[in-house]
Amino acid sequence: MEPKASTARQAPGRVAPAAGGWPEITTPLTTSITTPALAALAASGLAACGGGADTALPQAFSQPEAATLRRHALALQAPPQGTTIAEPSAKALMDWAEQAYGSYFPGPQPDLVSAPYTYRYYKNTGNYLGVAGGRVYLYGPVAGGSDLVDAGALADYAAPVFALSLAADDAQAARFLMQATLGVTDADISAVRNQGYDAWLNAEFARPPSESNWQYLLDKGIAANLDNRNSAVGSDPALWQRLIGAGDSLRQRMALALSEIFVVGFDGITGPWRQFKLAAWWDLLASHAFGTYRQLLEAVTLSPAMGQYLTYAGNQKENPSTGRLPDENYAREVMQLFSIGLYELNVDGSHRLDAQGQPIETYTLNTVSQMARVFTGWNVDARRGETGPELTQRPMVLTASLHSTLAVDALGMTIPAGTDGSTALRLALDRLAGHANVGPFIGRQLIQRLVTSNPSPAYVARVSAAFADNGQGVRGDLKAVLRAVLLDYEAREPTRSDDPAYGKLREPLLRFLSWARSFGATSASGDWTIGDLSDSATRLGQSPLRSASVFNFFRPGYVPAGTALGNASLAAPEFQITTETTVAGYLNFMQRVIPGGRNDLRLAYGAELALAADAAALVDRVQALLCHASLQAGTRSTIVDAVGAIAAATDAGRANRVYAAILLVLASPEALVQK
C-alpha cells in the first residue's frame, strides 16, 4: 500500500523532538545544486537484498497512511527559478542517517526490501528506517513508541544527503579541496562542482603520478657531477617542484600526510647521494599513496633512506661471544609510530582497558628485542664499481649470513628458528599490517592531517571499517581509507564548521603551499630555488622532510597546556610548533614573498589585479581561494577597509592592494584554522 501524503508540516529547518527521538535541529541547510552529477546521483539504483525473520518489517508498516507525522526533515529553501532539486535515493538517505545519527542507526547495514519499502534494520538499537513512495518512515525506540512515524519527504533531505556527495556552491567545493589538495584554483573548484566528490576522487586516483623527484634530479644533471655525491644540492628543489608544480595534487597531499607519519628527516640521512635518497623516499610515498598499507609498509621497511634514518641498514644478528645484539631502533618505531601504537585500541580509536581499567600495552621491551631479529641482515644495495646514485632507488637487500635465525615470538606470532630473512620479514609485516590497531591508529592520524584534529570516535570507527575492508574484501586499501576520510559526514556536513572543537590549525607549510598553488606559482628557471624554510624567526619554521626527529614536527596527541584547548582536553598537534617567534616569522616571511616571490619563484596575480579597483570584490576573490569564503563579517570588513585605504590609481597601487589582501587573509583566523 502506498503511503498517504500528509499535509501537516513543522517549521522550516526544524526537526521536532519526541521522546527517545532525534535531537532538535534548528539550523536550516540550503542547496542550489544544479550540476549534471546531481541528476546522475539521484538516479542511482538501490542495492537490495533479502532479510531473515528477525529483520522483517513490523506489522505497523502495513498502514503507512496512519503514520504520525512527528518529525519534519531539514527543510530546503526554495530553489532558484528553473532549478530542479533532485530527490536522494533511499540508499543515499540511509547512508547519511547512519553517519548523522549513528547512535540510532549504527551502520553500515544492508538495504532490505519488503514492498513498497526499502529499509534497514538496526538490531543493536531495535530501530527501523524505511523509505516508500518518496517518504521516510521510522519505527522503534527512535520513534518514541510503538507507532510508525512519518519523518518527511525524501526531497526534504536533499541538502544534508547530497552534501556528502556534491558541493552545493563554490565555497563547499573549495572547503573540500583545502582538505584534499595543496591549494585551490578556479579549475579545481569547477571540476569538483561538475563531477561531484566521488567522481573527482576517482579521476585523481586514475591520474598518472607526476614526474618523480629522482628523475628531476637526473634531469638537472645532479648525478653527472660527482662533486654532488657528498653534498645536499638539489634536496629541497626536488621537493618544491613536486609540491607546488605537480598536477597530481591529491597524491602529493597524501604523500605529505604520509611523510608526517612515516618520518624520514634530512639530518638523519647518511652516506653519499643524500639528495637522491630523499628524492627516492618522496617518490616511494607518492607511488604508494593510493596502494595498500601492507605494500607501503614493506616499501618503507626496505627503503635505503629509512634504513639509514633509523639505523638498521647494516643491522647484524646477535653475537654471544662479543655481546652484540641487533639494533632495535626500527623494530620499536615500526610498531610505535608506523603501525600499532603504544596501546591496544577499539575500532573507534579509544583504548582497550584491562580488568583494572588501565590501557593495555601493545608490546613490551621483549617484543622489541624479538622483532629486532627480523630486521637483521638488510642493507643498502651497493654494487661494486657503481659511483652514481642508483643504490638510493633500489630496495635494501638481504645478506643471509648476517640475519638472525633465532625464533621470534611476538605480537601473537611465532616465526620458527631457522626461517630465512625474506620469509621472516614477510611474516612480521603481515602480522603488523593485520593487527586490529592499524585501522584506527593510522586512520585517526590521516583524519588529523587532512580534516580535523579531534575526530569523533564514530568518525574514526567509520574510517577503520574502510581500512578493514574496502567493500571488496581488501584490507588496508588507502584509496578506500582516503575516500572514507574525505567523504565522511564530519568532513562534508556544512554546519560542522560552526563547532568550536572542529577543525585544525593549518601548519605553516600548508599555508605556504596553498598560497603558491592558488596563485599559480612557477619557477622561472625550473630550479625551484626556494630552499630550506625551517628557520622559525625568518621563514616558515617548517620545511618538507626536515623534521628533527622520527616523531615528526608535532605529535598527533599534543595538547597545548594552559590554554582553552588544553582545558578542554582537545588535541592540537600543529600548536606544538606555534610560538610567538613562529607566528611573527611566518607573517614577516609571507610579507616578503607575496610581492616578489622567493628567488626564482614567480606568482600570477592577473585575476586579482583585474579586481583591484574594487576592494570588496578583491577580498572576496582572495578569501574564496585561501579560506573557502569563510571570513566572518567583522574580519572581512576590517580587511576590506584596509585594502580600500590603499590608493589604486596606479599599477603599483593596484598591485599593493592585491598583496595586502592576500597577506591579511593569510593572517586571519579563518585562514589559519581549517574548518
C-alpha positions as CSV (number, residue, x, y, z in Angstrom):
1,M,0.0,0.0,0.0
2,E,1.4,3.4,-0.9
3,P,1.7,5.9,1.9
4,K,-0.7,8.7,2.1
5,A,1.0,12.1,1.7
6,S,0.4,14.2,4.8
7,T,-0.2,17.9,4.6
8,A,0.9,18.7,8.1
9,R,4.3,20.3,8.4
10,Q,6.7,21.6,11.0
11,A,8.6,24.9,10.9
12,P,11.2,25.1,8.1
13,G,14.6,24.0,9.2
14,R,13.5,22.2,12.4
15,V,13.2,18.6,13.4
16,A,10.5,18.3,16.0
17,P,11.7,16.4,19.1
18,A,9.9,13.4,20.6
19,A,10.5,11.1,23.5
20,G,13.5,8.9,22.6
21,G,13.7,10.6,19.2
22,W,16.3,12.6,17.4
23,P,17.7,15.8,19.0
24,E,16.2,19.0,17.8
25,I,18.0,20.6,14.8
26,T,17.4,24.3,14.3
27,T,19.9,25.2,11.6
28,P,18.4,25.1,8.1
29,L,20.5,23.7,5.3
30,T,20.2,25.1,1.9
31,T,21.3,24.0,-1.5
32,S,21.3,25.3,-5.1
33,I,22.8,22.3,-6.7
34,T,22.4,22.4,-10.5
35,T,25.2,20.1,-11.8
36,P,24.6,17.1,-14.0
37,A,26.2,15.0,-11.3
38,L,23.2,15.6,-9.1
39,A,20.9,14.0,-11.5
40,A,23.2,11.1,-12.0
41,L,23.5,10.6,-8.3
42,A,19.7,10.8,-7.7
43,A,19.1,8.3,-10.5
44,S,21.5,5.7,-8.9
45,G,20.0,2.3,-8.3
46,L,19.1,0.8,-4.9
47,A,21.1,-2.1,-3.6
48,A,18.7,-4.7,-2.3
49,C,18.9,-8.0,-0.5
50,G,16.5,-10.2,1.3
51,G,16.2,-10.3,5.1
52,G,15.6,-13.0,7.6
53,A,12.7,-13.2,10.0
54,D,14.4,-11.1,12.6
55,T,14.7,-8.2,10.1
56,A,11.2,-8.4,8.8
57,L,9.2,-5.2,8.9
58,P,6.9,-5.0,11.9
59,Q,3.1,-5.0,11.3
60,A,2.9,-1.3,11.9
61,F,4.5,-0.7,8.4
62,S,1.4,-2.2,6.8
63,Q,-0.5,1.0,7.3
64,P,1.7,3.9,6.4
65,E,-1.3,6.2,5.8
66,A,-1.8,6.0,9.6
67,A,1.8,7.1,10.4
68,T,2.2,10.0,12.7
69,L,4.0,13.0,11.1
70,R,6.1,13.7,14.2
71,R,9.3,15.0,12.6
72,H,9.7,17.1,9.5
73,A,13.0,16.8,7.8
74,L,15.7,19.6,7.4
75,A,13.8,21.9,5.1
76,L,15.2,23.3,1.9
77,Q,14.9,26.9,0.8
78,A,13.0,27.4,-2.4
79,P,15.5,26.6,-5.3
80,P,16.3,29.3,-7.8
81,Q,13.8,29.7,-10.6
82,G,14.4,27.0,-13.2
83,T,16.4,24.8,-10.9
84,T,15.3,21.3,-10.2
85,I,16.3,19.8,-6.9
86,A,16.7,16.0,-7.2
87,E,15.4,13.6,-4.7
88,P,18.0,11.5,-3.0
89,S,17.8,7.7,-3.3
90,A,16.7,5.6,-0.4
91,K,20.2,4.2,-0.1
92,A,21.8,7.7,0.0
93,L,19.3,8.8,2.7
94,M,20.0,5.8,4.8
95,D,23.8,6.0,4.4
96,W,23.5,9.7,5.5
97,A,21.4,8.7,8.5
98,E,23.9,6.1,9.7
99,Q,26.6,8.8,9.9
100,A,24.5,11.8,11.1
101,Y,22.6,9.7,13.7
102,G,24.8,6.8,14.2
103,S,23.7,6.3,17.8
104,Y,20.2,5.4,16.5
105,F,21.3,3.8,13.2
106,P,24.7,2.2,13.8
107,G,25.9,1.0,10.4
108,P,26.7,0.0,7.9
109,Q,23.7,-2.2,7.4
110,P,22.4,-3.7,4.2
111,D,19.4,-2.5,2.3
112,L,16.4,-4.8,2.7
113,V,13.2,-4.8,0.6
114,S,9.6,-5.5,1.6
115,A,7.3,-3.9,-1.0
116,P,6.8,-1.0,-1.1
117,Y,9.6,-0.3,1.4
118,T,13.4,-0.2,1.1
119,Y,14.6,-0.3,4.6
120,R,17.3,-1.1,7.1
121,Y,17.1,-2.8,10.5
122,Y,19.4,-1.9,13.3
123,K,19.5,-4.9,15.7
124,N,21.6,-3.2,18.3
125,T,19.1,-0.3,18.8
126,G,15.9,-2.0,17.7
127,N,15.2,0.7,15.1
128,Y,13.9,0.6,11.6
129,L,14.5,3.2,8.9
130,G,12.4,2.8,5.8
131,V,11.5,4.6,2.6
132,A,8.4,4.2,0.4
133,G,6.6,6.4,-2.0
134,G,9.1,9.2,-1.6
135,R,8.7,9.4,2.2
136,V,10.8,8.4,5.1
137,Y,9.5,6.2,8.0
138,L,10.8,5.4,11.4
139,Y,9.9,2.6,13.8
140,G,11.3,1.5,17.2
141,P,12.8,3.4,20.1
142,V,13.9,6.2,17.8
143,A,10.2,6.9,17.1
144,G,9.5,7.2,20.8
145,G,7.0,4.4,21.0
146,S,5.2,1.6,19.0
147,D,3.7,3.8,16.3
148,L,5.1,4.2,12.8
149,V,6.4,7.7,12.3
150,D,6.4,9.6,9.0
151,A,9.7,11.6,9.1
152,G,9.0,13.7,6.0
153,A,9.6,13.5,2.3
154,L,12.8,12.2,0.8
155,A,13.2,15.5,-1.1
156,D,13.3,17.4,2.2
157,Y,16.6,15.7,3.0
158,A,18.3,16.7,-0.2
159,A,20.6,19.3,1.3
160,P,22.3,17.2,4.0
161,V,22.3,14.0,2.0
162,F,23.8,15.5,-1.1
163,A,26.3,17.4,1.0
164,L,28.2,14.1,1.3
165,S,28.4,13.7,-2.4
166,L,28.2,17.1,-4.1
167,A,29.3,20.7,-3.5
168,A,26.3,22.9,-3.1
169,D,28.4,26.0,-4.0
170,D,31.9,27.1,-4.8
171,A,32.7,27.6,-1.1
172,Q,31.9,24.0,-0.3
173,A,34.0,22.8,-3.3
174,A,36.9,25.0,-2.0
175,R,36.5,23.6,1.5
176,F,36.8,20.1,0.2
177,L,39.8,21.0,-1.9
178,M,41.5,22.5,1.1
179,Q,41.3,19.1,2.8
180,A,42.1,17.0,-0.2
181,T,44.8,19.1,-2.0
182,L,47.6,21.5,-1.5
183,G,45.9,24.6,-3.0
184,V,42.6,25.7,-4.5
185,T,42.2,27.0,-8.0
186,D,39.3,28.1,-10.2
187,A,39.7,25.0,-12.3
188,D,39.7,22.7,-9.3
189,I,36.5,24.3,-8.0
190,S,34.8,23.8,-11.3
191,A,35.9,20.2,-11.6
192,V,34.6,19.3,-8.1
193,R,31.3,21.0,-8.7
194,N,30.8,19.4,-12.1
195,Q,31.9,15.9,-11.2
196,G,30.9,15.5,-7.6
197,Y,33.3,14.4,-4.8
198,D,33.3,10.7,-5.6
199,A,33.9,11.1,-9.3
200,W,36.6,13.7,-8.7
201,L,38.4,11.3,-6.4
202,N,38.1,8.5,-9.0
203,A,39.7,10.8,-11.6
204,E,42.5,11.7,-9.2
205,F,43.1,8.1,-8.3
206,A,43.4,7.3,-12.0
207,R,45.7,10.3,-12.8
208,P,49.3,9.1,-13.5
209,P,51.9,10.1,-11.0
210,S,53.7,13.3,-11.9
211,E,57.4,13.2,-12.8
212,S,59.4,11.8,-9.9
213,N,61.7,13.7,-7.6
214,W,64.5,11.3,-8.5
215,Q,64.0,11.9,-12.2
216,Y,64.0,15.7,-11.6
217,L,67.5,15.4,-10.1
218,L,68.7,13.4,-13.0
219,D,67.3,15.9,-15.5
220,K,69.1,18.7,-13.6
221,G,72.4,16.9,-14.0
222,I,73.0,16.4,-10.3
223,A,74.2,12.9,-10.8
224,A,76.5,13.8,-13.6
225,N,78.7,15.9,-11.3
226,L,80.4,13.5,-8.8
227,D,81.1,16.6,-6.6
228,N,77.5,16.4,-5.7
229,R,78.0,12.9,-4.3
230,N,78.6,14.2,-0.8
231,S,76.6,17.4,-0.9
232,A,72.9,18.2,-0.4
233,V,72.5,20.1,-3.6
234,G,69.0,19.6,-5.1
235,S,67.4,18.2,-2.0
236,D,64.9,21.0,-1.5
237,P,64.2,21.9,-5.1
238,A,63.2,18.3,-5.9
239,L,60.5,18.5,-3.2
240,W,59.3,22.0,-4.1
241,Q,58.9,21.3,-7.8
242,R,56.5,18.5,-6.9
243,L,54.6,20.0,-4.0
244,I,54.0,23.3,-5.9
245,G,54.2,22.4,-9.6
246,A,52.8,18.8,-9.9
247,G,49.3,18.3,-11.3
248,D,48.5,15.3,-9.1
249,S,47.7,17.4,-6.0
250,L,45.7,14.8,-4.2
251,R,48.5,12.3,-4.5
252,Q,51.0,14.9,-3.3
253,R,48.7,15.9,-0.4
254,M,48.5,12.2,0.7
255,A,52.3,11.9,0.3
256,L,52.8,14.9,2.6
257,A,50.4,13.4,5.1
258,L,52.2,10.0,5.0
259,S,55.6,11.8,5.3
260,E,54.4,13.1,8.7
261,I,53.5,9.6,9.9
262,F,56.4,7.6,8.3
263,V,59.0,10.1,9.0
264,V,62.4,10.4,7.4
265,G,64.3,13.7,8.1
266,F,67.1,15.2,6.1
267,D,69.5,15.5,9.0
268,G,69.3,11.7,9.8
269,I,70.3,10.6,6.3
270,T,74.0,9.5,6.0
271,G,76.3,8.4,3.2
272,P,76.6,9.6,-0.4
273,W,73.8,11.0,-2.6
274,R,71.6,12.2,0.3
275,Q,69.5,14.3,-2.1
276,F,68.7,11.2,-4.2
277,K,67.8,9.2,-1.1
278,L,65.3,11.8,-0.1
279,A,64.0,12.1,-3.6
280,A,63.5,8.3,-3.7
281,W,61.8,8.5,-0.4
282,W,59.2,11.0,-1.5
283,D,58.7,9.0,-4.7
284,L,58.1,5.9,-2.6
285,L,55.4,7.7,-0.6
286,A,53.8,9.2,-3.7
287,S,53.8,6.0,-5.6
288,H,52.2,4.1,-2.7
289,A,49.8,6.8,-1.7
290,F,46.8,5.0,-3.4
291,G,48.0,1.5,-2.8
292,T,47.6,-0.8,0.2
293,Y,49.0,-0.2,3.6
294,R,50.8,-3.6,3.5
295,Q,52.6,-2.7,0.3
296,L,53.5,0.7,1.7
297,L,54.8,-0.8,4.9
298,E,57.1,-3.2,3.0
299,A,58.4,-0.4,0.8
300,V,59.1,1.8,3.8
301,T,60.9,-1.0,5.6
302,L,63.2,-1.7,2.6
303,S,63.9,1.9,1.8
304,P,67.6,2.9,2.0
305,A,66.5,6.3,3.4
306,M,64.5,4.7,6.2
307,G,67.2,2.0,6.8
308,Q,69.8,4.7,7.4
309,Y,67.5,7.1,9.2
310,L,66.5,4.5,11.8
311,T,70.0,2.9,11.8
312,Y,69.1,-0.7,10.8
313,A,70.7,-0.7,7.4
314,G,73.7,-3.0,8.0
315,N,72.0,-4.4,11.2
316,Q,73.6,-7.6,12.2
317,K,72.5,-10.7,14.1
318,E,73.4,-11.3,17.7
319,N,76.9,-12.5,18.6
320,P,77.1,-14.1,22.1
321,S,80.9,-14.1,22.1
322,T,81.1,-10.3,21.8
323,G,77.7,-9.5,23.4
324,R,76.5,-7.8,20.2
325,L,72.7,-7.5,19.9
326,P,70.6,-6.5,16.9
327,D,69.8,-2.8,16.6
328,E,66.3,-2.3,18.0
329,N,65.6,1.2,16.6
330,Y,63.4,0.2,13.6
331,A,61.7,-2.7,15.5
332,R,60.5,-0.1,18.1
333,E,59.4,2.6,15.7
334,V,57.7,0.4,13.2
335,M,55.4,-0.6,16.0
336,Q,55.1,2.6,17.9
337,L,54.8,5.1,15.1
338,F,54.1,3.3,11.8
339,S,51.5,0.6,12.6
340,I,50.0,-0.3,16.0
341,G,50.9,2.4,18.5
342,L,51.5,2.0,22.3
343,Y,48.1,0.8,23.4
344,E,45.5,-1.6,22.2
345,L,42.6,0.2,20.5
346,N,39.0,-0.3,19.9
347,V,37.8,0.4,16.3
348,D,36.8,3.9,17.3
349,G,40.4,4.7,18.5
350,S,39.6,4.5,22.2
351,H,41.9,2.5,24.5
352,R,41.0,-1.1,25.3
353,L,41.2,-1.5,29.1
354,D,42.2,-4.3,31.4
355,A,40.3,-5.6,34.4
356,Q,41.8,-2.7,36.5
357,G,40.6,-0.2,33.9
358,Q,44.1,0.6,32.6
359,P,45.2,0.8,28.9
360,I,46.7,-2.4,27.6
361,E,50.1,-2.1,26.1
362,T,50.5,-3.4,22.6
363,Y,54.1,-4.5,23.1
364,T,56.9,-4.9,25.7
365,L,60.6,-4.5,25.7
366,N,60.9,-8.2,25.0
367,T,58.6,-7.7,21.9
368,V,61.1,-5.1,20.6
369,S,64.0,-7.4,21.1
370,Q,62.3,-10.3,19.4
371,M,61.2,-8.2,16.5
372,A,64.6,-6.7,16.1
373,R,65.8,-10.1,14.9
374,V,63.6,-9.8,11.8
375,F,65.3,-6.6,10.7
376,T,68.9,-8.0,10.7
377,G,70.9,-8.7,7.6
378,W,69.3,-6.0,5.5
379,N,71.5,-3.3,3.9
380,V,71.7,-0.8,1.0
381,D,72.1,-2.5,-2.3
382,A,75.5,-1.0,-3.1
383,R,77.2,-2.7,-6.1
384,R,80.9,-2.9,-6.9
385,G,82.1,-0.2,-9.3
386,E,79.0,1.9,-9.1
387,T,79.6,5.6,-8.4
388,G,76.2,7.0,-9.2
389,P,73.0,7.3,-7.1
390,E,71.3,4.1,-8.4
391,L,71.6,2.4,-5.0
392,T,69.3,5.1,-3.5
393,Q,66.4,3.9,-5.6
394,R,66.8,0.2,-5.0
395,P,65.2,-1.6,-2.1
396,M,67.6,-2.9,0.5
397,V,68.9,-6.5,0.1
398,L,69.5,-9.3,2.5
399,T,72.8,-10.8,3.4
400,A,71.7,-14.2,4.8
401,S,74.8,-14.7,6.9
402,L,74.1,-11.6,8.9
403,H,70.4,-12.4,9.5
404,S,69.4,-13.8,12.9
405,T,67.9,-17.2,12.7
406,L,66.6,-17.3,16.2
407,A,62.9,-17.8,16.7
408,V,60.7,-14.8,17.1
409,D,57.7,-14.9,19.4
410,A,55.9,-11.6,19.4
411,L,52.5,-10.0,18.9
412,G,50.8,-13.4,18.9
413,M,53.1,-14.6,16.1
414,T,55.8,-17.2,16.1
415,I,58.5,-17.2,13.4
416,P,60.3,-20.6,13.8
417,A,64.0,-20.7,14.3
418,G,65.9,-21.1,11.1
419,T,63.4,-19.1,9.0
420,D,65.2,-17.3,6.2
421,G,65.3,-13.5,6.3
422,S,62.9,-12.8,3.5
423,T,60.2,-15.1,4.9
424,A,60.7,-13.7,8.4
425,L,60.2,-10.2,7.1
426,R,57.1,-11.1,5.2
427,L,55.6,-12.9,8.3
428,A,56.4,-9.9,10.6
429,L,55.0,-7.3,8.2
430,D,51.9,-9.4,7.6
431,R,51.3,-9.6,11.3
432,L,51.8,-5.8,11.8
433,A,49.5,-4.9,8.8
434,G,46.9,-7.4,10.0
435,H,46.9,-6.1,13.6
436,A,43.5,-4.7,14.7
437,N,45.1,-1.4,15.8
438,V,46.3,-0.3,12.4
439,G,43.0,0.9,11.1
440,P,42.2,3.2,14.0
441,F,45.8,4.2,14.6
442,I,46.7,5.2,11.1
443,G,43.1,6.2,10.2
444,R,42.9,8.7,13.0
445,Q,46.2,10.3,12.0
446,L,45.1,10.7,8.4
447,I,41.9,12.4,9.6
448,Q,44.0,14.8,11.7
449,R,46.3,15.5,8.8
450,L,43.5,16.2,6.3
451,V,40.4,17.2,8.2
452,T,40.2,17.8,11.9
453,S,42.4,17.3,15.0
454,N,39.7,15.8,17.2
455,P,37.5,13.4,15.1
456,S,34.7,11.8,17.0
457,P,35.0,8.1,17.9
458,A,32.3,7.3,15.3
459,Y,34.3,9.1,12.5
460,V,37.4,7.1,13.5
461,A,35.3,3.9,13.5
462,R,34.0,4.5,10.0
463,V,37.5,5.1,8.7
464,S,38.7,2.0,10.5
465,A,35.9,0.0,8.8
466,A,37.1,1.2,5.4
467,F,40.6,0.2,6.3
468,A,39.5,-3.3,7.4
469,D,37.5,-3.9,4.2
470,N,37.3,-1.7,1.1
471,G,34.0,-3.3,0.2
472,Q,35.7,-5.9,-1.9
473,G,37.5,-7.8,0.8
474,V,40.7,-5.9,0.6
475,R,42.3,-4.7,3.8
476,G,44.3,-1.5,4.0
477,D,43.3,-0.1,0.7
478,L,44.5,3.5,1.1
479,K,42.1,4.8,-1.7
480,A,39.2,3.5,0.4
481,V,40.6,5.0,3.5
482,L,41.2,8.3,1.9
483,R,37.7,8.3,0.4
484,A,36.3,7.5,3.9
485,V,38.3,10.3,5.5
486,L,37.2,13.0,2.9
487,L,33.6,12.0,2.3
488,D,32.6,11.3,5.9
489,Y,29.7,13.2,7.4
490,E,32.0,15.0,9.8
491,A,34.2,16.2,6.8
492,R,31.4,17.3,4.5
493,E,28.5,18.4,6.6
494,P,28.5,22.2,6.1
495,T,27.5,23.3,9.6
496,R,30.2,21.3,11.2
497,S,32.4,24.3,10.7
498,D,30.4,26.1,13.4
499,D,31.6,23.7,16.1
500,P,34.5,25.4,18.0
501,A,36.1,22.0,18.7
502,Y,36.1,21.1,15.0
503,G,39.0,21.7,12.5
504,K,42.7,22.0,12.7
505,L,45.4,24.6,12.8
506,R,47.0,24.7,9.3
507,E,50.7,24.0,9.6
508,P,52.9,26.7,8.1
509,L,53.9,24.5,5.2
510,L,50.3,24.0,4.1
511,R,49.6,27.8,4.3
512,F,52.6,28.5,2.1
513,L,51.7,25.8,-0.4
514,S,48.1,27.0,-0.5
515,W,49.3,30.5,-1.4
516,A,51.7,29.2,-4.0
517,R,49.3,26.9,-5.8
518,S,46.3,29.1,-5.6
519,F,48.1,32.0,-7.3
520,G,49.9,29.9,-10.0
521,A,53.5,29.9,-8.6
522,T,56.1,28.8,-11.2
523,S,59.9,28.6,-11.2
524,A,61.2,30.8,-14.0
525,S,64.4,28.7,-14.3
526,G,62.9,25.4,-13.3
527,D,65.4,25.3,-10.5
528,W,62.8,25.9,-7.7
529,T,65.4,27.7,-5.5
530,I,63.1,28.2,-2.6
531,G,65.5,26.5,-0.2
532,D,65.1,25.3,3.4
533,L,62.3,27.2,5.1
534,S,62.9,25.7,8.6
535,D,64.1,28.8,10.3
536,S,61.4,29.9,12.7
537,A,62.4,33.5,13.0
538,T,62.7,34.5,9.4
539,R,60.9,31.8,7.4
540,L,58.1,29.2,7.9
541,G,59.6,27.3,10.8
542,Q,58.9,24.1,8.8
543,S,60.1,22.6,5.6
544,P,59.3,19.3,3.9
545,L,61.3,16.2,5.1
546,R,63.1,18.5,7.6
547,S,61.7,17.1,10.8
548,A,64.2,17.0,13.6
549,S,63.2,13.5,14.7
550,V,61.1,10.5,13.8
551,F,58.3,11.9,15.9
552,N,57.5,14.5,13.2
553,F,57.3,18.2,13.6
554,F,54.5,17.7,16.1
555,R,52.8,14.8,17.9
556,P,49.3,13.6,17.0
557,G,48.2,13.7,20.6
558,Y,49.7,17.1,21.6
559,V,47.5,19.1,23.9
560,P,48.7,22.7,24.5
561,A,48.9,23.1,28.3
562,G,47.5,26.2,29.9
563,T,45.2,27.1,27.0
564,A,41.5,26.8,26.4
565,L,42.2,23.9,24.1
566,G,44.2,22.2,26.9
567,N,41.5,22.8,29.5
568,A,39.0,21.2,27.1
569,S,41.4,18.2,26.6
570,L,41.5,18.9,22.9
571,A,44.4,17.7,20.8
572,A,46.0,20.5,18.7
573,P,49.1,18.9,17.1
574,E,50.2,21.9,15.0
575,F,50.3,24.1,18.1
576,Q,53.4,22.2,19.2
577,I,55.4,24.3,16.6
578,T,53.4,27.5,17.2
579,T,55.1,30.2,19.3
580,E,55.4,34.0,19.3
581,T,58.5,33.6,17.2
582,T,57.0,31.3,14.6
583,V,53.9,33.4,14.3
584,A,55.9,36.6,13.6
585,G,58.4,34.7,11.4
586,Y,55.6,33.3,9.2
587,L,53.9,36.7,8.7
588,N,57.2,38.5,8.0
589,F,58.2,35.8,5.5
590,M,54.9,35.9,3.7
591,Q,55.0,39.7,3.6
592,R,58.3,39.4,1.7
593,V,57.4,36.6,-0.7
594,I,53.9,37.7,-1.7
595,P,55.0,40.7,-3.8
596,G,58.2,39.2,-5.2
597,G,58.2,35.5,-4.8
598,R,61.3,33.9,-3.5
599,N,64.4,33.7,-5.6
600,D,63.2,32.3,-8.9
601,L,59.6,31.7,-7.7
602,R,57.0,33.8,-9.6
603,L,53.3,34.3,-9.0
604,A,50.4,35.0,-11.3
605,Y,48.0,37.6,-9.9
606,G,46.2,38.5,-13.1
607,A,42.7,37.8,-11.9
608,E,43.3,39.7,-8.7
609,L,44.8,42.7,-10.4
610,A,41.7,42.9,-12.6
611,L,39.6,43.3,-9.4
612,A,41.9,45.6,-7.5
613,A,39.8,48.7,-8.1
614,D,37.0,47.1,-6.1
615,A,38.4,46.3,-2.6
616,A,35.4,44.2,-1.6
617,A,35.4,42.1,-4.7
618,L,39.2,41.6,-4.4
619,V,39.0,40.4,-0.8
620,D,36.2,38.1,-1.7
621,R,38.2,36.6,-4.6
622,V,41.2,36.0,-2.3
623,Q,39.2,34.5,0.5
624,A,37.4,32.2,-1.9
625,L,40.8,30.6,-2.7
626,L,42.5,30.8,0.7
627,C,39.7,30.0,3.2
628,H,36.7,29.0,1.1
629,A,34.9,32.4,1.6
630,S,34.7,31.8,5.4
631,L,35.8,35.2,6.7
632,Q,33.5,36.4,9.4
633,A,31.7,39.7,8.7
634,G,33.9,41.7,11.1
635,T,37.1,40.2,9.7
636,R,36.1,40.8,6.2
637,S,35.1,44.4,6.9
638,T,38.4,45.1,8.5
639,I,40.4,43.7,5.6
640,V,38.2,45.4,3.0
641,D,38.7,48.8,4.8
642,A,42.5,48.3,5.0
643,V,42.8,47.3,1.3
644,G,40.5,50.1,0.3
645,A,42.7,52.6,2.1
646,I,45.5,51.9,-0.4
647,A,45.3,54.2,-3.4
648,A,44.6,52.3,-6.6
649,A,45.2,54.9,-9.3
650,T,48.5,53.4,-10.5
651,D,49.7,49.9,-11.4
652,A,51.8,49.9,-8.3
653,G,48.8,50.9,-6.1
654,R,46.7,48.2,-7.6
655,A,49.5,45.6,-7.0
656,N,49.8,46.8,-3.4
657,R,46.1,46.2,-2.9
658,V,46.5,42.6,-4.1
659,Y,49.5,42.0,-1.9
660,A,47.8,43.4,1.2
661,A,44.6,41.5,0.6
662,I,46.5,38.2,0.3
663,L,48.6,38.8,3.4
664,L,45.7,39.9,5.5
665,V,43.6,36.9,4.6
666,L,46.5,34.6,5.2
667,A,46.9,36.2,8.6
668,S,43.2,35.8,9.5
669,P,41.9,33.2,12.0
670,E,39.7,31.8,9.2
671,A,42.7,31.0,7.0
672,L,45.0,29.9,9.9
673,V,42.4,27.4,11.1
674,Q,41.0,24.9,8.6
675,K,37.3,24.3,9.2
